[in-house]
Amino acid sequence: MDALNQTRVTEFVFLGLTDNWVLEILFFVVFSITYVLTLLGNTLIIVTIVFTSRLHTPMYFFLSNLSFIDICHSSVTVPKMLQGLLLERKTISFDNCIAQLFFLHLFACAEIFLLTIMAYDRYVAICAPLHYSHVMNMRVCVQLVFALWLGGTVHSLVQTFLTIRLPYCGPNVIDSYFCDVPPVIKLACTDTYLTGMLIVSNSGTISLTCFLALVTSYTVILVSLRKQSAEGRRKALSTCSSHFMVVAFFFGPCIFIYTRPDTSFSIDKVVSVFYTVVTPLLNPLIYTLRNKEVKSAMKHLRQRQVFS
């Protein structure tokens, strides 16, 4: 409580991506288009799955949840970043900064858990197909989704508590375009070594554990494909390769950013842009361009709409 009472900073100032106004206009145009496509692409996936009965399966249930999380994840940081690109002085209030930090970690952690669940779903479908309908019934799927949101909330509360308990009484310039734990705690008016280690151990443990679980599940799947027919191997490899690309694009930046102690690199902003702006757009592209069922369902849905 004493630490909270010492807080004097009422707002933070972002340095942003660049101080070159030409690049800022260019980034604004590119990221605005990317954000709109992210919203449209993920919304289209959700609508397609909801209104196509043959896609009411666990895999597509999880995919629709992934699209929802991607919409939320990108919406936490991108609108504020776009606003900052048009302003000379990029500021955010202390309360809004903490709120942004909380929701950023909530949706990021939820996506980590969801990608792990999706890998388990593919493992059961390919390695134990006869038991799939029993193991991955809709009740279990709903419980897993509830668990991932609960786990994401707990993780985010821990990160937020470790951040706000520190006193902020001096510097208020964040070398980034959004509020995240590592750059914010650097501004605290106290030694943050222990807090930084706790934050890294929390985020790092979740990221690395889930990533290792994912790699293990896909390795087992690849080994088991030797017993499948040629058509079965082709379909399984197509599905798993899509999942693994999403995993690589999302987990790579997360592990790079959140498993390091109090250390920063010049490339951090580029990596952050990739997983906050680009990855939410890549997910719908990967799953639609490489998934014949989703493309076919979208085509039929469009034809039904035109006919109506």
C-alpha positions in Angstrom: 0.0 0.0 0.0 2.9 2.4 0.8 4.3 1.8 -2.7 0.9 2.7 -4.2 0.8 5.8 -2.2 4.2 6.9 -3.5 3.0 6.8 -7.1 3.2 10.3 -8.6 3.3 9.6 -12.3 -0.1 10.3 -13.9 0.7 9.6 -17.5 3.4 7.9 -19.6 4.9 9.2 -22.9 5.6 6.7 -25.7 8.6 7.2 -27.9 6.8 5.3 -30.6 8.2 3.4 -33.5 10.1 6.3 -35.1 10.5 10.1 -34.9 10.5 10.4 -38.7 7.1 11.8 -39.7 7.3 10.3 -43.3 7.8 6.8 -41.8 5.0 7.5 -39.3 2.5 8.3 -42.1 3.7 5.2 -44.0 3.3 3.0 -40.9 -0.1 4.5 -40.2 -1.3 3.5 -43.7 0.2 0.0 -43.6 -0.9 -0.8 -40.0 -4.4 0.6 -40.6 -4.9 -1.7 -43.6 -3.5 -4.6 -41.6 -5.8 -3.9 -38.6 -8.9 -3.6 -40.8 -8.0 -6.9 -42.6 -7.4 -8.5 -39.2 -10.9 -7.5 -38.0 -12.5 -8.6 -41.3 -10.6 -11.8 -41.7 -11.1 -13.1 -38.2 -14.8 -12.0 -38.1 -15.4 -13.8 -41.4 -13.9 -17.0 -39.9 -16.2 -16.7 -36.8 -19.3 -16.1 -39.0 -18.4 -18.9 -41.3 -18.0 -21.4 -38.5 -21.1 -20.3 -36.7 -23.4 -20.5 -39.7 -21.9 -23.7 -41.2 -23.2 -26.8 -39.4 -20.6 -29.1 -40.8 -17.9 -27.0 -39.1 -19.4 -27.5 -35.7 -16.6 -29.7 -34.6 -14.0 -29.2 -31.8 -11.2 -28.1 -34.2 -13.3 -25.3 -35.7 -14.8 -24.4 -32.3 -11.3 -23.7 -31.1 -10.4 -21.9 -34.4 -13.4 -19.5 -33.9 -12.2 -18.8 -30.4 -8.7 -18.2 -31.8 -10.1 -15.6 -34.2 -12.0 -13.9 -31.4 -8.8 -13.7 -29.3 -6.9 -12.3 -32.2 -9.5 -9.6 -32.7 -9.2 -8.7 -29.0 -5.4 -9.0 -28.9 -4.8 -6.6 -31.8 -7.5 -4.2 -30.6 -5.6 -3.7 -27.3 -2.6 -2.1 -28.9 -3.1 -1.2 -32.5 -5.8 1.6 -32.2 -3.6 3.4 -29.6 -0.5 2.9 -31.8 -2.4 4.3 -34.9 -3.4 7.3 -32.8 0.1 7.9 -31.7 1.4 7.8 -35.2 -0.6 10.9 -36.0 0.4 12.8 -32.8 3.6 14.5 -32.0 3.3 13.8 -28.3 2.1 10.2 -27.6 0.7 9.9 -24.1 -1.4 7.4 -22.1 -2.7 7.9 -18.6 -1.3 5.7 -15.8 -4.7 3.9 -15.3 -5.1 3.3 -19.1 -1.5 2.0 -19.3 -2.2 -0.5 -16.5 -5.5 -1.5 -18.2 -3.7 -2.0 -21.6 -1.0 -4.1 -19.9 -3.6 -6.3 -18.2 -5.6 -7.0 -21.3 -2.5 -7.5 -23.4 -1.3 -10.3 -21.1 -4.9 -11.7 -20.7 -5.4 -12.2 -24.5 -1.8 -13.3 -25.1 -1.8 -15.9 -22.4 -5.3 -17.1 -23.5 -3.9 -17.6 -27.0 -0.9 -19.5 -25.7 -3.2 -21.9 -23.9 -5.6 -22.2 -26.8 -2.8 -23.1 -29.2 -1.7 -25.8 -26.8 -5.3 -27.1 -26.6 -5.6 -27.1 -30.4 -2.4 -29.2 -30.6 -3.8 -31.7 -28.1 -7.0 -31.8 -30.2 -5.1 -32.7 -33.3 -3.1 -35.3 -31.3 -6.2 -37.0 -30.2 -7.8 -36.8 -33.7 -4.8 -38.3 -35.4 -3.4 -40.7 -32.9 -6.6 -41.9 -31.2 -9.3 -41.3 -33.8 -11.7 -44.1 -32.4 -11.8 -42.3 -29.0 -11.9 -38.7 -30.4 -15.7 -38.1 -30.1 -15.6 -39.3 -26.5 -12.4 -37.5 -25.4 -13.1 -34.2 -27.3 -16.9 -33.8 -26.8 -18.4 -30.4 -26.7 -18.7 -30.4 -23.0 -15.0 -31.0 -22.7 -14.2 -28.3 -25.3 -16.3 -25.7 -23.4 -14.5 -26.6 -20.1 -11.1 -26.3 -21.8 -12.0 -22.8 -23.2 -13.2 -21.8 -19.7 -10.0 -23.0 -18.2 -7.8 -21.1 -20.7 -9.7 -17.8 -19.9 -9.3 -18.5 -16.2 -5.6 -19.3 -16.6 -5.1 -16.1 -18.7 -6.9 -14.0 -16.1 -4.7 -15.4 -13.2 -1.5 -14.8 -15.2 -2.5 -11.3 -16.2 -3.5 -10.4 -12.6 -0.1 -11.6 -11.4 1.7 -9.5 -14.0 -0.4 -6.5 -13.2 0.0 -6.8 -9.5 3.8 -7.1 -9.8 3.8 -3.9 -11.9 1.5 -1.6 -10.0 3.0 -2.4 -6.6 6.2 -0.6 -7.7 6.5 3.2 -7.0 6.6 5.4 -10.1 7.8 8.9 -9.1 10.2 10.1 -11.8 10.8 9.1 -15.4 7.7 8.5 -17.5 9.0 7.9 -21.0 8.4 4.4 -22.4 10.6 3.3 -25.2 7.8 1.5 -27.0 4.4 2.2 -28.6 2.3 0.3 -26.0 2.4 -0.5 -22.3 4.0 -3.8 -21.4 5.6 -5.1 -18.2 9.3 -5.0 -19.2 9.5 -1.3 -20.4 7.1 -0.1 -17.6 8.9 -1.5 -14.6 12.1 0.1 -15.9 10.6 3.4 -14.9 10.0 2.4 -11.2 11.8 4.4 -8.6 13.3 1.3 -6.9 15.4 -1.8 -7.6 13.3 -4.0 -9.8 15.7 -7.0 -10.1 13.6 -9.3 -8.0 10.3 -8.2 -9.5 11.8 -8.6 -13.0 12.9 -12.1 -12.2 9.4 -13.0 -10.9 7.8 -11.6 -14.0 10.2 -13.4 -16.3 9.8 -16.7 -14.5 6.0 -16.4 -14.7 5.8 -15.5 -18.4 8.8 -17.6 -19.4 7.5 -20.7 -17.6 4.1 -20.5 -19.4 5.6 -19.7 -22.8 8.3 -22.4 -22.7 6.2 -25.1 -21.1 3.4 -24.7 -23.6 5.8 -24.5 -26.5 7.5 -27.7 -25.4 4.1 -29.4 -25.0 3.3 -28.2 -28.5 6.5 -29.5 -30.0 6.1 -32.8 -28.2 2.5 -33.3 -29.5 3.4 -32.5 -33.1 6.5 -34.8 -32.9 4.3 -37.7 -31.7 1.8 -36.8 -34.5 4.5 -36.9 -37.2 5.8 -40.2 -35.9 2.3 -41.7 -35.9 1.7 -40.6 -39.5 3.9 -43.5 -40.7 1.0 -45.8 -39.9 -1.6 -43.7 -41.8 -2.6 -44.0 -45.5 -1.2 -41.6 -48.0 -4.4 -39.6 -48.1 -4.5 -39.6 -44.3 -0.9 -38.4 -44.1 -1.6 -35.6 -46.6 -4.6 -34.3 -44.7 -3.0 -34.6 -41.3 0.2 -32.8 -42.5 -1.9 -30.0 -44.1 -3.8 -29.4 -40.9 -0.8 -29.7 -38.6 1.5 -27.5 -40.8 -1.1 -24.7 -40.5 -1.2 -25.1 -36.8 2.6 -25.2 -36.5 3.1 -22.1 -38.6 0.7 -20.2 -36.2 2.6 -21.5 -33.2 6.0 -20.5 -34.6 4.8 -17.0 -35.5 3.3 -16.4 -32.1 5.6 -18.3 -29.7 8.8 -17.1 -31.3 8.3 -13.4 -30.4 6.8 -14.2 -27.0 9.7 -16.4 -26.0 12.2 -13.8 -27.3 10.5 -10.9 -25.4 9.4 -12.5 -22.1 12.1 -15.1 -21.2 14.9 -12.6 -20.9 15.8 -10.8 -17.6 16.1 -7.0 -17.5 17.7 -6.7 -21.0 16.5 -4.8 -24.1 17.6 -4.9 -27.7 17.0 -2.5 -30.6 15.0 -5.2 -32.4 12.4 -5.5 -29.6 10.0 -3.0 -31.2 10.1 -4.9 -34.5 9.4 -8.2 -32.7 6.6 -6.6 -30.8 5.0 -5.3 -34.0 5.1 -8.7 -35.4 3.2 -10.5 -32.6 0.8 -7.6 -31.8 0.0 -6.4 -35.4 1.1 -9.0 -38.0 0.4 -12.4 -36.3 -3.4 -11.7 -35.7 -3.7 -11.2 -39.5 -1.6 -14.2 -40.4 -3.8 -16.6 -38.5 -6.9 -16.1 -40.6 -4.8 -16.1 -43.8 -3.1 -19.4 -42.9 -6.2 -21.2 -41.8 -8.3 -20.1 -44.8 -5.7 -20.4 -47.6 -4.6 -23.9 -46.4 -8.0 -25.2 -45.3 -10.3 -26.4 -48.1 -13.2 -27.0 -45.7 -13.2 -23.4 -44.5 -12.8 -22.0 -48.1 -15.6 -24.2 -49.3 -17.8 -23.1 -46.4 -17.1 -19.4 -47.1 -18.0 -20.0 -50.8 -21.3 -21.7 -49.9 -22.1 -19.0 -47.3 -21.5 -16.3 -49.9 -23.6 -18.0 -52.5 -26.5 -18.4 -50.0 -26.2 -14.7 -49.1 -26.3 -13.7 -52.8 -29.2 -16.0 -53.5 -31.1 -14.7 -50.5 
